Amino acid sequence: MNDSLTEEVREQRKPNYDIHPLIVNRWSPRSMTGEELSDGELMPLFEAARWAPSSNNAQLWRFVYAKRETKFWDTFVDLLAEGNKVWARQAAVLVVVTARKLFERNDKPAATYAFDAGAAWENLALEGTRRGLVVHGMQGFDYEKARTALHVPDHYDVLAMIAIGKRAPKESLPTHLQEREQPNDRRPLEEIIVTGRFKKEEHP
């Protein structure tokens, strides 16, 4: 479905090396139509997350979600920061990403639980991009309220929220958000890789 760069991405992003277009095409629009998603449209995203790598194959991530017009929808919307509520309430689905901090087999700490959940989230986001959906991750919500309202156990961490929906024209957003509705660039490659070890002068 996405075997080449989209026009809007091609204008804004220039990878240094040849990588799969799906990775470059993934970005985080905000404008959504408010249309519902069927299970046939939504569940493949969670299926993609299911196949992410994880330490000891423990798969400790848990996606707690609510669809529009369902019992828990308002609970999820109320978790959002006001700035995100403006646009994310037009999503078809809101998701809270959680992960178990202890291995289920022995209740010992799982050092990479958040790392592994991040891999699952990326799989979900890429599959959504492949299908032409908006998949927007957020930290702008009330973490403690999410823990309480969603009955998240103490041995789970609340990590992020995700808004998923069908894309709408940017004109459906408030003016100040329309200006931001485009793919952004990334740091230069040399800023995110370190050969051997950090330089001493980079330490505080």
Salt bridges, closest charged atoms under 4 A:
GLU8 OE2 - ARG167 NH1 2.62
ASP39 OD1 - LYS67 NZ 2.64
GLU41 OE2 - LYS166 NZ 3.37
GLU47 OE2 - ARG50 NH2 2.96
GLU82 OE2 - LYS85 NZ 3.22
GLU104 OE2 - ARG62 NH2 3.22
ASP107 OD1 - ARG100 NH1 3.39
GLU127 OE2 - ARG130 NH2 2.92
GLU127 OE2 - ARG131 NE 2.70
GLU191 OE1 - ARG187 NH1 3.03
